[in-house]
Amino acid sequence: GEDVEQSLFLSVREGDSSVINCTYTDSSSTYLYWYKQEPGAGLQLLTYIFSNMDMKQDQRLTVLLNKKDKHLSLRIADTQTGDSAIYFCAESYTSGNTPLVFGKGTRLSVIA
Amino acid sequence: DAGVIQSPRHEVTEMGQEVTLRCKPISGHDYLFWYRQTMMRGLELLIYFNNNVPIDDSGMPEDRFSAKMPNASFSTLKIQPSEPRDSAVYFCASRTGTGWETEAFFGQGTRLTVV
């Protein structure tokens, strides 16, 4: 069955890097996603990675995928107070035809 | 497009009452999902539709929950009768079924409190 695990809390100082980790169980996962949820809002897609990639960089965001260990991470460089939010890891295993399976989310707190 | 629109944003009701949550997906999206978010369980998929047809409702907690999608631009999630343990934030999301960039767009959610 599908299962996505994340640590629940992370606290970092402003300007430091944040690393949010996620493990998943379904080896047939094709797409892996990071969503961000700000207080009182819905989820917004931050970035995604296809399973044939090891890394993806997008401005301050770096996604690393270790398929052997089924481990996904999101690194936020130069973390700002506006990055404080809940970050969800999600997986899906066909293009557009199956719903996303989400982890419980990691609450990132950025200390000024 | 205004995005996925959910109503109401907040709902407070008494135990035993019927509650109806509403969702308008993004025009042209042929998948619609209902999720429930709680601190204990995170985001749980309740049900999803493809072209207005329910595909998988195995996440619906029990018979008190029902969902409909009478047309491509509207869906409802109904709880009857409601119980305090139904208190949660309910999200609707939609996406297209084509292309490999399968981004799901979420509404802002309905915060339900059953007292």
Interface residues (C-beta under 8 A of the other chain):
Chain A: Y31 G40 A41 G42 L43 Q44 L45 Y48 F50 F88 S92 S95 G96 N97 P99 L100 V101 F102 G103 K104 G105
Chain B: V4 Y31 F33 Y35 R41 G42 L43 L45 Y48 D56 F91 A93 R95 T96 G97 T98 G99 W100 E101 T102 E103 A104 F106 G107 Q108 G109
